[in-house]
């Protein structure tokens, strides 16, 4: 009976996908920087994932959900770009952010002060794409390089250079803020 | 190895993604290059600070509910055919039986709804700053705090000696009513014990249900309904409820 097939499919999907709800929501929050947009995107992501669950062959559920979420978020970006003449995070924004600074000026490393989660989240939010996404997938979502490459559809080498860039930018922002607050 | 290569590979080393051969090469380069030594140390420190900070977000309970609602329901509804079969029998007895079934289904729905509200309340409580209104490991501080806030005094029992630390209390809302929540900790796991008044004074034995990955054990005793909710295992939650009940019994008798 098709109805009970649907139940069973939904049940299997629930068990496989819902445990990652916090992870998917976290990525959406960082990608969209807005709580209610993130909620909408996550719901759409789960709807699409359920629809395509039949073709899901594994092995890892989390990168698969992330890949779907990225598509949803890209559509949201397109919608925003359409409805607002200018938004702050257009793809070109990457070019305007300062390149990471070589630390050769002061070889002795300055130890970063611990900051509260809110301040750090804000600094991560300030990173340009695609560096922020790669950083979040590695540092917060705990994906392996290979899984990140799968989720974003880029070679592992690209993932590595983006990650190095992202961390250098984050550290520069962190130190700039500490300088500022002195 | 050049510095440009090292500046990228050092991240792979920090992330445990570098194979042994490259790791040796990189370490040899770092040992001779002050700039890369500095960058490596700086990135290692930053990673350490980040690891010690909660940077993820918790999905709101309302989002979870929205997604659940958008999926085909897991609990199969009584199919049209079985309802029709009931009527096809045609006798007054079967009609009566059918009504009984409806009543049972409705009650289960009601309980399911309250269970889902209790789990939502638990989820809400886990968000930063929502867990506890009165912070105390002392039952003689937590218990009086509830006075005047609820129409019933929830029993507050310190189970620290039994491995469940009392951490405080909170007012919460379930089924559109204010109810008391007594908060315990087991290692790093939170247990919310929700307590609400009920008209029924009969003893209802504890029963565990699972929803959204949380275990919920509910029971009724002395005109109170209890729901213990946590992400700890079913065995541990049963242990918690057993110890709570034993302590409550001892309190009443002692």
Contacts between the chains, C-beta under 8 A, distances in Angstrom:
chain1	res1	chain2	res2	distance
A	3	B	79	7.7
A	4	B	76	6.5
A	6	B	72	4.5
A	7	B	72	5.6
A	7	B	73	7.3
A	7	B	74	6.3
A	7	B	76	5.7
A	9	B	72	7.8
A	10	B	71	4.7
A	10	B	72	4.3
A	10	B	73	7.8
A	10	B	74	6.4
A	11	B	74	5.0
A	13	B	71	7.3
A	14	B	68	7.9
A	14	B	71	6.7
A	14	B	74	6.6
A	18	B	64	7.6
A	18	B	67	7.5
A	18	B	212	6.8
A	18	B	213	7.4
A	19	B	213	6.2
A	21	B	59	4.6
A	21	B	63	7.4
A	21	B	64	6.1
A	21	B	67	7.3
A	22	B	56	6.3
A	22	B	57	7.0
A	22	B	58	5.5
A	22	B	59	5.2
A	23	B	56	7.3
A	24	B	59	7.6
A	25	B	57	5.7
A	25	B	58	7.5
A	25	B	59	3.8
A	25	B	63	6.8
A	26	B	55	7.9
A	26	B	56	4.3
A	26	B	57	4.7
A	29	B	57	4.9
A	39	B	60	6.9
A	39	B	62	7.9
A	39	B	63	4.9
A	39	B	66	7.6
A	42	B	59	6.9
A	42	B	63	6.2
A	42	B	67	7.5
A	43	B	63	6.8
A	43	B	66	5.6
A	43	B	67	5.7
A	43	B	70	6.8
A	46	B	67	4.9
A	46	B	70	7.4
A	46	B	71	7.9
A	47	B	70	6.1
A	50	B	71	6.3
A	102	B	35	6.9
A	103	B	35	6.6
A	103	B	38	5.3
A	103	B	39	5.4
A	103	B	42	6.4
A	104	B	35	4.5
A	104	B	38	7.8
A	106	B	38	7.8
A	107	B	34	4.8
A	107	B	35	6.4
A	107	B	37	7.6
A	107	B	38	4.6
A	108	B	38	7.0
A	109	B	38	5.1
A	109	B	41	4.8
A	109	B	42	4.4
A	109	B	45	6.9
A	110	B	42	7.7
A	111	B	45	5.8
A	112	B	45	6.2
A	112	B	46	5.8
A	112	B	49	5.8
A	114	B	49	5.5
A	114	B	52	7.2
A	114	B	53	7.6
A	115	B	49	7.7
A	115	B	53	7.6
A	116	B	53	7.8
A	117	B	53	5.1
A	117	B	54	5.3
A	117	B	55	6.1
A	120	B	50	7.0
A	120	B	53	5.7
A	120	B	55	6.3
A	121	B	55	6.1
A	124	B	55	7.1
A	138	B	15	6.7
A	139	B	47	7.6
A	139	B	50	5.8
A	139	B	55	7.4
A	140	B	55	4.9
A	140	B	56	5.6
A	144	B	17	6.9
A	145	B	12	7.3
A	145	B	15	7.2
A	145	B	17	5.1
A	160	B	8	5.5
A	160	B	9	7.7
A	160	B	11	6.7
A	160	B	12	6.1
A	161	B	8	5.6
A	163	B	11	5.4
A	163	B	15	8.0
A	164	B	7	6.1
A	164	B	8	4.5
A	164	B	10	8.0
A	164	B	11	5.1
A	167	B	11	6.4
A	167	B	43	5.9
A	167	B	46	6.9
A	168	B	7	7.9
A	170	B	46	7.2
A	171	B	42	6.3
A	171	B	43	7.1
A	171	B	46	5.5
A	174	B	46	7.2
